[in-house]
Amino acid sequence: MANLARRRLWDVAMDQHGYVTLADAAVLGISQPTVFMLAQRGTLERAARGVYRFPDFPATAAAPYAEAVLWTGQTGAYLSHDTALALHELGDINPGRIHVTVPKGCRLRRAGGDLYVVHQEDLCEDQIGWWERIPIATPETAIRQGIDSGIPSYLLTQALGMAARRGAIMADGVARLRAQLEARNS
């Protein structure tokens, strides 16, 4: 039973940078006591409340970001704001904490969030993309979030220029964001 559970959880972990959640286990029909037993045996290690990692899974640079999204326990969570700008490589922004956004109205009651900045916002599907199989705000959405949250103007101007040159944002989106940034600065 434990070997079958391990194999099934491993298949999920392969798409989540080595992480699985109790919710993932429940979807697979694997009980919490089985997950706890795998953790006691060292097959899994507890990363956060309800989040476990296979210690023998190769570590990736994206793993902390996957953990941050899974840590929220919310299916609609995604990387956002400063973090999204950095991961999209839109300028010199270097956030000290990982920014994640959950849908409005979600209440997080989780310890261990010192590494994260949690925002609440409802987005349309086309405002969220993927980075390394992790949901992330699109460049246009991340820049707008940066305008709203007070990221310094010079960083946002840099991000807008880079996104425009790469074609990551259409011309009308660039113009709209520039106008929002100018309005914020006046």
Secondary structure, DSSP 8 states (H G I E B T S, - for coil): -HHHHHHHHHHHHTTTTTEEEHHHHHHTT--HHHHHHHHHTTSSEEEETTEEE-TTS---TTHHHHHHHHHTT-TT-EE-HHHHHHHTT-SS---SSEEEEE-TT-----S-GGGEEEEE----GGGEEEETTEEEE-HHHHHHHHHHHT--HHHHHHHHHHHHHHTSS-HHHHHHHHHHHHHHH-
